């Protein structure tokens, strides 16, 4: 019988490891040499793909997608950046998905051109296309194609909104707002962008978007019995002092435990950098930098 052990994987989210103010820690069981172990590790390490799957797998994919999307948000964006909704006027709605994506790529091209003209860095973004055709059999209502875009761009909001056009003709409404970092707002935004797993989604990231820093996973830091004791005891699971000792310089904001009939218990942690603390390699938090929660 394959040996089972616990793996720890960390996701450190920020423009750099030194500047990161948020991390997630996943502690989960794997079986040595088993295919399902590699699949589970791969699922924890990489973003998902949206595919047609059975209901349970679709729900799992949606959950993993929200977590990965939130990590990307916290890693790449701050309070100077924008959340934009791009919609179509009824007479401008495209006939197919190809045209929808062509319009979006043109939107980015217009932004890049305007930034280059002003000597600004090129824009970077994460975007989700959402749409749904009506389905009388299930009662699903039609949802017109629209984009939610999280954008880093030196242009002002008016200039960004004006870029939503096709050959000079406005395509519909473009509404840009500053990102909000109060409480868990970035996680709320990620959940909002992925809020309807039954709808069709396509997720786009520009080339400059960075993944979270993912140190090499560590095996053996926790034992199966240790994880089981923590997971089944709410007091231990939410013990901030315990986790602060395990991860110096970080403080716990949320801990959850899940059980799998085959593999056993897993633990997920969300942690915020302690104010003024170093990142473990001698780098301290910059003064005046804001915090972000995911």
SEMAR-558183 format. One record per atom (N, C-alpha, C, O): residue in three letters; z, x, y. Coordinates in pm, whole numbers, plus 50000, padded with zeros to 5 digits. Atoms other than C-alpha are relative to their C-alpha. Layout:
AlaZXY;...
! end
This chain:
Unk500005008549880;Unk500005000050000;Unk500005008850125;Unk500815018150134;Unk500084991549881;Unk499025014750340;Unk501325000050078;Unk502024989950085;Unk498804999049920;Unk501865027150556;Unk499784993250135;Unk498734994950198;Unk500085006749870;Unk502545005950863;Unk500925007150099;Unk502025011450065;Unk499184993749897;Unk503805020451187;Unk499654993850134;Unk498684986450147;Unk500165005949867;Unk504115011551554;Unk499225009650091;Unk499475021650092;Unk500774992349902;Unk501655023351816;Unk500384995550140;Unk500524983550167;Unk499775003049859;Unk502415025452186;Unk498755003850079;Unk498275015150070;Unk501124997149911;Unk499515022652430;Unk500354995650141;Unk500854984550163;Unk499685002849859;Unk499925024252807;Unk498714998350081;Unk497715005150057;Unk501085002149903;Unk497595011353081;Unk500615002250138;Unk501384993850186;Unk499464996649869;Unk498405028053415;Unk498964996250105;Unk497875002050108;Unk501005006549914;Unk496705008253691;Unk500165004550145;Unk501195001750208;Unk500004995649862;Unk495865023954027;Unk498795008650027;Unk498095012649934;Unk501134991649964;Unk493255043954218;Unk500115013949938;Unk499105020649915;Unk499754987550073;Unk494835074654057;Unk501324998349928;Unk502094989149955;Unk498735000850072;Unk497685081253819;Unk501175001850096;Unk502214995350082;Unk498934997549904;Unk499755094354109;Unk500274987850087;Unk501424984950121;Unk499855011349909;Unk499115063554323;Unk500324986949928;Unk500674977149992;Unk499825012550074;Unk499495037754045;Unk501404994550019;Unk502395001750007;Unk498725006649982;Unk502245012754110;Unk500284989849890;Unk501314982949893;Unk499875010250104;Unk501764991353801;Unk499515005749867;Unk498515012949864;Unk500474996450132;Unk501494997453429;Unk500364989049901;Unk501304981349920;Unk499695008650113;Unk501384977353109;Unk500165008849877;Unk499485018949861;Unk499744992850124;Unk502714989252776;Unk499864990249885;Unk500494979549885;Unk500165008150120;Unk501604974852443;Unk500575007849882;Unk500175019249858;Unk499414994050119;Unk503684982552133;Unk499664990849884;Unk500154979649877;Unk500525008850103;Unk502004969351822;Unk499875007349867;Unk499725019649865;Unk500064993750132;Unk501874975651446;Unk498575002249955;Unk497684994249984;Unk501284997550064;Unk498944991351267;Unk500255005649861;Unk501335010849832;Unk499914994750136;Unk498275001050906;Unk499165012749992;Unk498005012950033;Unk500674987150008;Unk497335036950837;Unk498734998949916;Unk498784995249799;Unk501264999550071;Unk493665039550744;Unk499334986749975;Unk498234986249921;Unk500595013150028;Unk493045002050731;Unk499024996050109;Unk499214999450226;Unk501015004149905;Unk489994986850898;Unk500604991050107;Unk500264992050225;Unk499405008949901;Unk492114959751061;Unk500825007750102;Unk500985003150215;Unk499254991749906;Unk494214987451219;Unk499075005150109;Unk499405004650227;Unk500944994949902;Unk491175002551385;Unk499494988750089;Unk499304990650209;Unk500455011349920;Unk489994968151495;Unk501044996050103;Unk500724993450219;Unk498945003949909;Unk493374959751647;Unk500145010150112;Unk500295006450228;Unk499894989749898;Unk493574993051826;Unk498844999250097;Unk499015000750218;Unk501185001249915;Unk490034988651955;Unk500144988050093;Unk499754988850210;Unk499825011849918;Unk490894953852081;Unk500985002550113;Unk500824996950222;Unk499044996849897;Unk493844967852273;Unk499485010250100;Unk500005011250211;Unk500474989049916;Unk491844996552418;Unk498794996450084;Unk498545002950186;Unk501255002849931;Unk488614980052532;Unk499934985450043;Unk500584976849985;Unk500175013849958;Unk487574948952722;Unk499224992149897;Unk498434997849822;Unk500695008250098;Unk486304919752514;Unk498604996350046;Unk498244998250162;Unk501285006049968;Unk482844905052501;Unk500114985049980;Unk500804980349890;Unk500005014450017;Unk482274868052549;Unk498924996249900;Unk497734998449926;Unk500955004050103;Unk480644854752233;Unk500414986449947;Unk501544982049967;Unk499655012350066;Unk480474822152046;Unk500875003049879;Unk500435009849787;Unk499074996950107;Unk483504823251817;Unk500764987449963;Unk500754977650038;Unk499135011150033;Unk485804799551631;Unk501084998450107;Unk501335007550186;Unk499065003349893;Unk488454783051845;Unk501115010250015;Unk501405014650126;Unk498874990549992;Unk491324806451756;Unk499545013450056;Unk500225019350140;Unk500504987249951;Unk489214837451813;Unk499594999050146;Unk499805008450223;Unk500395002049860;Unk487834823052137;Unk501225000250090;Unk501185006250198;Unk498774999949920;Unk491364816952264;Unk500555014150012;Unk501015018250119;Unk499534986249996;Unk492334852352169;Unk499125008450093;Unk499645016250174;Unk500914992649913;Unk489234866552339;Unk500284997150146;Unk500285006150230;Unk499745003949862;Unk490024846852655;Unk501295006450050;Unk501355010950165;Unk498724993849961;Unk493614859852660;Unk499835014850027;Unk500325019950127;Unk500234985749982;Unk492514895952614;Unk499155002550124;Unk499385012150197;Unk500864998549883;Unk489824891252878;Unk500804998850129;Unk500595006550223;Unk499185001649879;Unk492354878953134;Unk500855012450025;Unk500985017050138;Unk499164988249983;Unk494624908653067;Unk499175011950049;Unk499585019050141;Unk500834988749959;Unk491804933953095;Unk499514998350143;Unk499515007850221;Unk500495002649865;Unk490424917453407;Unk501105002750102;Unk500845008450208;Unk498884997649910;Unk493864918353568;Unk500265015050017;Unk500535019650128;Unk499824985549990;Unk494214955353487;Unk498955006250090;Unk499255015050170;Unk501064994849914;Unk490864962253649;Unk500234996450146;Unk499985004650235;Unk499715004049862;Unk491874942553958;Unk501035009250063;Unk500825014450173;Unk498924991949944;Unk495104961754007;Unk499575014650014;Unk499995021450108;Unk500444986149997;Unk493404995053932;Unk499105002850119;Unk499155013750176;Unk501094997149906;Unk490574991254182;Unk500114993750138;Unk499394997950229;Unk500025007349874;Unk491544967954465;Unk501374999650065;Unk502405001249999;Unk498755001149926;Unk494144964254738;Unk499874989050105;Unk498904981550106;Unk499965011049904;Unk495044941455028;Unk498935000350106;Unk498814990850183;Unk501114999549905;Unk492064952955235;Unk498724993849942;Unk497734992250013;Unk501205004650069;Unk489614938754981;Unk499894984950001;Unk500814977950044;Unk500345014149985;Unk488034904554948;Unk499834993049866;Unk499434999049766;Unk500395009050108;Unk487794875654707;Unk498984990350059;Unk499274983350156;Unk501115008049946;Unk484484857654761;Unk499534990049896;Unk499424993249778;Unk500615010350085;Unk483144825254617;Unk498604997550052;Unk498404994350169;Unk501405002149965;Unk479354821954615;Unk499494987749926;Unk499514987249803;Unk500515012450061;Unk477894787354555;Unk498584997350051;Unk498115003350148;Unk501375003749965;Unk474444771854573;Unk499954986450069;Unk500684977150033;Unk500365013149947;Unk473164744054794;Unk499154992949894;Unk498454999549817;Unk500745007350105;Unk471624716154579;Unk498515003649992;Unk497965004349882;Unk501434997250002;Unk468074724954683;Unk499685014849970;Unk498525018649959;Unk500214985850029;Unk468594762154612;Unk500445003849859;Unk500325015449820;Unk499494996950133;Unk470044759554264;Unk498885005349911;Unk497834999049899;Unk501054994050084;Unk468074782354027;Unk499824992349870;Unk500694984749827;Unk500315007250123;Unk466434769753712;Unk500615006549876;Unk500814999749775;Unk499494993450119;Unk467834795753475;Unk500975011250038;Unk501115014750155;Unk499004989649978;Unk470444822953433;Unk499385012850056;Unk500025020050132;Unk500674988049950;Unk467924850453501;Unk499934999850152;Unk500185010050216;Unk500085001049855;Unk467424837853855;Unk501385001050065;Unk501535006750172;Unk498634999049947;Unk471194834153906;Unk500395014650016;Unk500905018650121;Unk499624986049993;Unk471734870753826;Unk499125007750097;Unk499575017350159;Unk500874993649902;Unk468734880854034;Unk500544997750142;Unk500545006850225;Unk499425003049868;Unk470304863454333;Unk501255008450026;Unk501465013450136;Unk498784992349981;Unk473604881054274;Unk499685014850022;Unk500275021150110;Unk500364986049982;Unk472004915454236;Unk499395002250139;Unk499625012650201;Unk500534999049864;Unk470104908854561;Unk501124999650104;Unk501065006550205;Unk498835000649911;Unk473424899754727;Unk500645013850010;Unk500965018450120;Unk499444986649998;Unk474804933654626;Unk499065009950070;Unk499515018950141;Unk500984991249936;Unk471604950654739;Unk500064998650152;Unk499985008550224;Unk499885002349855;Unk471924934555083;Unk501265006850055;Unk501235012750163;Unk498764993549957;Unk475514947055105;Unk499845015250003;Unk500275021750098;Unk500184985450005;Unk474554982355000;Unk499145004850118;Unk499445015050181;Unk500884996349888;Unk471764983355259;Unk500764999850131;Unk500635009050212;Unk499235001149876;Unk474104971455536;Unk501045011150010;Unk501275016650118;Unk499004989350000;Unk476784996655433;Unk499345013550030;Unk499875021450108;Unk500704987349978;Unk474285025355424;Unk499585001350146;Unk499665012250204;Unk500434999949860;Unk473005015755769;Unk501165003550092;Unk500975009950196;Unk498824997449917;Unk476565017755906;Unk500755012649958;Unk501805015750015;Unk499344987950046;Unk477455049655719;Unk501274997349921;Unk502185005649920;Unk498835003950077;Unk479975031555496;Unk499785002849851;Unk498645003449806;Unk500164998250146;Unk480675037855125;Unk499354987749939;Unk499484976749992;Unk500635011650066;Unk478695015654887;Unk501064990349951;Unk502164994449917;Unk499035010050047;Unk480404983154787;Unk500245001249850;Unk499365005349775;Unk499645000650142;Unk482204980054454;Unk500584986249973;Unk501264980550058;Unk499545013650025;Unk482974947354282;Unk500224997249853;Unk499705004149765;Unk499915007050127;Unk484084927353984;Unk499574985750027;Unk499984979850127;Unk500485013649977;Unk482364893953948;Unk499954992249870;Unk499714997749763;Unk500095009150113;Unk482474864053717;Unk499054988750037;Unk499254981850137;Unk500895011549987;Unk479604839453686;Unk500544988849913;Unk500874991049796;Unk499495011550075;Unk480754804953580;Unk499024988450016;Unk498574985450126;Unk500835011949995;Unk478644775053490;Unk500174992349870;Unk500704997649772;Unk499915008050122;Unk478464746853236;Unk499024988550008;Unk498994981250108;Unk500875011750009;Unk475834721953131;Unk500814988149948;Unk501774989949874;Unk499315012150046;Unk476934686153073;Unk499814998249849;Unk498745001149795;Unk500045002750144;Unk477754676952712;Unk500584986249975;Unk501804984649967;Unk499515013650020;Unk477954639252656;Unk500854998249875;Unk501754989849871;Unk499265001450125;Unk479264644152302;Unk501485003450015;Unk502334997349951;Unk498604995849980;Unk482444661452422;Unk500584995050132;Unk501774996650158;Unk499535004649870;Unk482644645852766;Unk500085011250103;Unk500635009350211;Unk499964988749908;Unk482214680052929;Unk499084997450118;Unk497894994650101;Unk500795002149879;Unk481044676353288;Unk499235012750035;Unk499645023850002;Unk500804988549956;Unk478364698553434;Unk500725007350112;Unk501345001250199;Unk499454991649895;Unk479534727453649;Unk498865008650053;Unk498245016149978;Unk501094992549940;Unk477014742353890;Unk500315015049995;Unk501475018950008;Unk499744985550004;Unk476554780253864;Unk500595004950131;Unk500145001150239;Unk499384994049882;Unk478764799654103;Unk500685013049960;Unk501005015049843;Unk499384987050023;Unk480274834154136;Unk501355000850069;Unk501554995750179;Unk498774995249938;Unk483784846454198;Unk499895015150003;Unk499685021449900;Unk500224985649983;Unk483594881754336;Unk501225006150067;Unk501685001350171;Unk498974992049935;Unk486374906454409;Unk499295012650048;Unk498725020149969;Unk500894990249936;Unk484814931054653;Unk500765010050085;Unk501645006450163;Unk499564989349911;Unk485654964454810;Unk498815003950085;Unk497825009050033;Unk501164997949913;Unk483404968055112;Unk500495001850144;Unk501394994850189;Unk499584997349863;Unk483704982155464;Unk499474990150103;Unk499874990650219;Unk500555009949908;Unk481734953355619;Unk501044989150028;Unk501934986749947;Unk499095011049971;Unk483554924955792;Unk499594987649920;Unk498514987149862;Unk500235011850085;Unk483794890955627;Unk498744992450039;Unk498024987449952;Unk501215007249957;Unk481044875255837;Unk498755006749945;Unk497835000049898;Unk501174992750051;Unk478594902455738;Unk499864998349850;Unk498744997149799;Unk500055002050145;Unk479534898755370;Unk499464986249967;Unk498624984749878;Unk500445013850029;Unk479034861155378;Unk498514998150031;Unk497824990749962;Unk501425001449964;Unk475644864655549;Unk499075006249896;Unk497885003149894;Unk500844993350100;Unk474394886155260;Unk499584990849886;Unk498744994649805;Unk500335009450107;Unk474214855455031;Unk498754992150041;Unk498854980950091;Unk501265006649962;Unk470544847055088;Unk498895004649907;Unk499025014649836;Unk501214996750077;Unk467154847454919;Unk498835000250096;Unk498394989950146;Unk501114997949906;Unk464364861855134;Unk500314993950136;Unk499464987650198;Unk499615004649866;Unk466304853155448;Unk500514985750006;Unk501024981550109;Unk499535013850000;Unk467154817355345;Unk501364999349931;Unk501515003749817;Unk498645001150054;Unk470844809855291;Unk499984992149869;Unk499344981749859;Unk500005006450131;Unk471524800754928;Unk501054989149986;Unk500954980749897;Unk498915009750010;Unk474644780154991;Unk501225005450072;Unk501095012950169;Unk498784995849935;Unk478254786155080;Unk500485013449945;Unk500435015949824;Unk499334987550037;Unk479874820655079;Unk501325000250075;Unk501345000550198;Unk498675000649937;Unk483614820255143;Unk500805012249959;Unk501105014149841;Unk499294987550027;Unk485474853455174;Unk501414999450057;Unk501624995550172;Unk498604999249957;Unk489264857655191;Unk500605013249955;Unk500175019049854;Unk499304987950038;Unk491554887755183;Unk500814997649873;Unk501374986849852;Unk499145000850118;Unk493264894954853;Unk501464999450042;Unk501865005750139;Unk498575001249974;Unk496924885454847;Unk500775006849888;Unk500445005149770;Unk499254992350098;Unk499474907554674;Unk501454995449988;Unk502295002849938;Unk498635004950011;Unk502604885954696;Unk500284995749857;Unk499484988849795;Unk499595004250133;Unk504454881754368;Unk498975003849896;Unk498505015249894;Unk500964997450106;Unk502094878754072;Unk498624994950034;Unk497904990249946;Unk501235006549958;Unk499084868054276;Unk498755005849935;Unk497804998449909;Unk501194994550064;Unk496624892454120;Unk499854994949859;Unk498734992349813;Unk500075005950133;Unk497514879953775;Unk499564985550010;Unk498774980849929;Unk500425013949980;Unk497164844553906;Unk498514999250028;Unk497834990149980;Unk501444999849971;Unk493714853554042;Unk499205002749874;Unk498194996149849;Unk500704997050125;Unk492644868953711;Unk499984987849908;Unk498954984749848;Unk499945012150082;Unk493814837853527;Unk499084989250055;Unk498444981949979;Unk500855010149937;Unk492004815953778;Unk498525002749971;Unk497764993449942;Unk501404996750022;Unk488724834453734;Unk499584997649856;Unk498404995449829;Unk500305002250140;Unk488964830253355;Unk500614986849951;Unk500934985449833;Unk499145011550028;Unk490604796053369;Unk499444990349897;Unk500214982949836;Unk500585009850092;Unk488164776353152;Unk499295007349886;Unk498095009649894;Unk500634992350108;Unk487544794952823;Unk498864992749931;Unk498024999049867;Unk501075007550065;Unk485264766752701;Unk498705000750080;Unk497634997850027;Unk501214998749921;Unk482864772652988;Unk499345013549973;Unk499975022749920;Unk500704987450014;Unk480244799652983;Unk500405009150117;Unk500445004950232;Unk499694990049901;Unk481244831253167;Unk499155012449975;Unk498815015549861;Unk500554986650012;Unk479524863953235;Unk500735008550104;Unk500955004450217;Unk499124991949919;Unk481474892653377;Unk499275012950034;Unk498745019649945;Unk500764988649950;Unk479964920353591;Unk500945009650070;Unk501855005550143;Unk499264989849927;Unk481424953153713;Unk499025010250054;Unk498115014449983;Unk500894989949943;Unk479734977353947;Unk500355013849944;Unk501405015549882;Unk499874987050066;Unk479355013753848;Unk501265007550042;Unk501815015249964;Unk498854992549951;Unk482225026554061;Unk501354994549958;Unk502385000449992;Unk498725005950043;Unk484875004153904;Unk500625008849891;Unk499975012349793;Unk499314991150093;Unk487455025253723;Unk500824992049899;Unk501374981549931;Unk499065005350098;Unk489275017053402;Unk501405004850033;Unk501555015050101;Unk498654994749989;Unk493055020153399;Unk500095013549929;Unk499335016349836;Unk499724987650074;Unk494375054253298;Unk500674996149869;Unk501684989049870;Unk499445003350131;Unk495045051652924;Unk500355013049928;Unk499505018849860;Unk499604987950073;Unk497035081252792;Unk499804998249850;Unk499704987049800;Unk500145000750144;Unk496635089952427;Unk501114991349942;Unk502274992749979;Unk498965008450060;Unk498445063752217;Unk501005008549924;Unk500675019149870;Unk498944992750069;Unk501735074852069;Unk500484991849880;Unk500814980149893;Unk499555006450123;Unk502685066751712;Unk501375005549963;Unk501625017549974;Unk498704995650046;Unk506235067851585;Unk501095000050105;Unk502245002850073;Unk498955000849898;Unk508045063951919;Unk500974988749969;Unk502164989549998;Unk499205011550041;Unk509265030551787;Unk499824997849851;Unk498755000549796;Unk500105003750141;Unk510025019651431;Unk499804985049990;Unk500074977550084;Unk500215014450021;Unk509134985851284;Unk501314992350014;Unk501344981850078;Unk498725007149993;Unk512794976351247;Unk500534999650143;Unk501134989750185;Unk499574999549861;Unk513534987151604;Unk499264989550083;Unk499874982350161;Unk500805009949926;Unk510674966151743;Unk500424985949961;Unk500524977250048;Unk499575013350045;Unk511764936351531;Unk501334996050062;Unk501514984650104;Unk498715003149940;Unk515354938751661;Unk499854996450148;Unk500484987050197;Unk500205002649857;Unk514174940252021;Unk499294986650020;Unk499684978650105;Unk500835011949981;Unk511574912651981;Unk500774987149972;Unk500484976850033;Unk499275012250038;Unk514024887951826;Unk501304998350076;Unk502064989050048;Unk498795000949920;Unk516804894052078;Unk499594999950147;Unk499215010250202;Unk500465001449862;Unk516004880952427;Unk500725009650094;Unk500125015050187;Unk499254991049915;Unk518784901652581;Unk499475014249994;Unk499355020950097;Unk500554986650015;Unk517394933852439;Unk498595000850057;Unk498235010550124;Unk501395000049956;Unk513794924552512;Unk499905001050152;Unk499005007650204;Unk500055000449854;Unk514564918752880;Unk501015009450065;Unk501355007850183;Unk499034990549948;Unk517034947352921;Unk499305010650086;Unk498685019850034;Unk500724991149909;Unk515714965453229;Unk500505014349991;Unk499715023750004;Unk499464986450009;Unk518044995153190;Unk499465007249877;Unk499175019149882;Unk500544993950122;Unk516825001052834;Unk498585004950023;Unk498245016249989;Unk501394996249979;Unk513165001252936;Unk499865010750107;Unk498945018850102;Unk500034989549898;Unk513915022553244;Unk500305013749938;Unk499765023849982;Unk499744987450070;Unk515325049053009;Unk498785004349918;Unk498485016149908;Unk501194996950079;Unk512235046752790;Unk498845004850088;Unk498065013450048;Unk501114996849909;Unk509875049153090;Unk500575003750135;Unk500584995350226;Unk499384995849873;Unk511555069353369;Unk499054998050118;Unk497865001050110;Unk500795002449880;Unk510365059953715;Unk499394986150008;Unk498784982550108;Unk500575013550006;Unk509345024753610;Unk501094989849978;Unk502124992749916;Unk499065010950023;Unk511154991553615;Unk499274987949943;Unk498144984949981;Unk500595011350070;Unk510494961453397;Unk499874987950092;Unk500804984650165;Unk500175012749930;Unk509034930053554;Unk499814988449903;Unk500144977049935;Unk500195010750099;Unk508114910653239;Unk499865006049861;Unk499205016349843;Unk500114995650140;Unk508494914752862;Unk499754987949912;Unk500404977649927;Unk500305010850094;Unk507004893052589;Unk499875005849859;Unk499515017449842;Unk500114995950141;Unk507054894752208;Unk499184989649926;Unk499334977649949;Unk500825008950082;Unk504554879951962;Unk500095004449854;Unk500335016049824;Unk499884997350143;Unk504564877351584;Unk498704996949929;Unk498084986549954;Unk501185001750084;Unk501674881551342;Unk500464999649854;Unk501225008449811;Unk499525001850138;Unk502164869350983;Unk499705012149912;Unk500445014949818;Unk500394988850085;Unk500404899750841;Unk500625013250048;Unk501125021049967;Unk499584987049948;Unk501404928351073;Unk501445000450050;Unk502085010950044;Unk498635000149949;Unk504724917351223;Unk500054998650151;Unk499184992450211;Unk499725002049858;Unk506094919751577;Unk499255009950090;Unk499035021550054;Unk500564991949893;Unk504394932651891;Unk500754997050129;Unk501294986150146;Unk499325001549872;Unk505864937852237;Unk499045004050112;Unk498345014150101;Unk500814996949882;Unk504074936952574;Unk500925001150120;Unk501774992550142;Unk499174997649881;Unk505654950952891;Unk499125000950124;Unk498035006650120;Unk500604998149868;Unk504664948153256;Unk501055007050086;Unk502205002650093;Unk499044991749929;Unk506264974353477;Unk499485004150137;Unk498285006250156;Unk500304996049864;Unk506364983453845;Unk500635013750027;Unk501735016649981;Unk499434987149963;Unk506835018453983;Unk501234998150086;Unk501224990150180;Unk498825000449914;Unk510325023454125;Unk499665006550133;Unk498945016550137;Unk500314995049867;Unk510195029454497;Unk500425014750014;Unk501565018349984;Unk499704986049976;Unk509975066454581;Unk500025008649877;Unk500385020449885;Unk499934992350124;Unk509675077154216;Unk498695007449974;Unk497625003150017;Unk501184992250039;Unk507295103554080;Unk499344993549879;Unk499944985049813;Unk500775005850110;Unk504635095353822;Unk500235007049868;Unk499505004449772;Unk499774992750124;Unk506085118453558;Unk499345013649998;Unk499585021549906;Unk500654986949992;Unk503925148053665;Unk500265006350137;Unk499545015350179;Unk499624994149872;Unk505625155153999;Unk499404993350121;Unk499684997550233;Unk500605007149888;Unk503595130954214;Unk500904988550041;Unk501324980649957;Unk499165010949952;Unk505605107554429;Unk499164989250064;Unk498044991650109;Unk500675011349937;Unk504675073354559;Unk499775002750147;Unk500715006750216;Unk500264997949857;Unk502975076154900;Unk500824990650085;Unk501024979050050;Unk499235008449911;Unk505055063455188;Unk499134988950056;Unk497974990950091;Unk500695011249939;Unk504095029355314;Unk498984993349913;Unk498344983749958;Unk500975006450089;Unk501925020755015;Unk500564987049947;Unk501744986249912;Unk499555013150045;Unk502094984654911;Unk500084999449851;Unk499505007749781;Unk499925002050143;Unk502974972254569;Unk499074988949959;Unk498704980450041;Unk500865010550052;Unk500804950654353;Unk500484996249863;Unk500915004849785;Unk499565004850130;Unk501664929354056;Unk498844994049929;Unk497994987549989;Unk501135005350074;Unk499354920253778;Unk500394991849887;Unk499534986649815;
! end
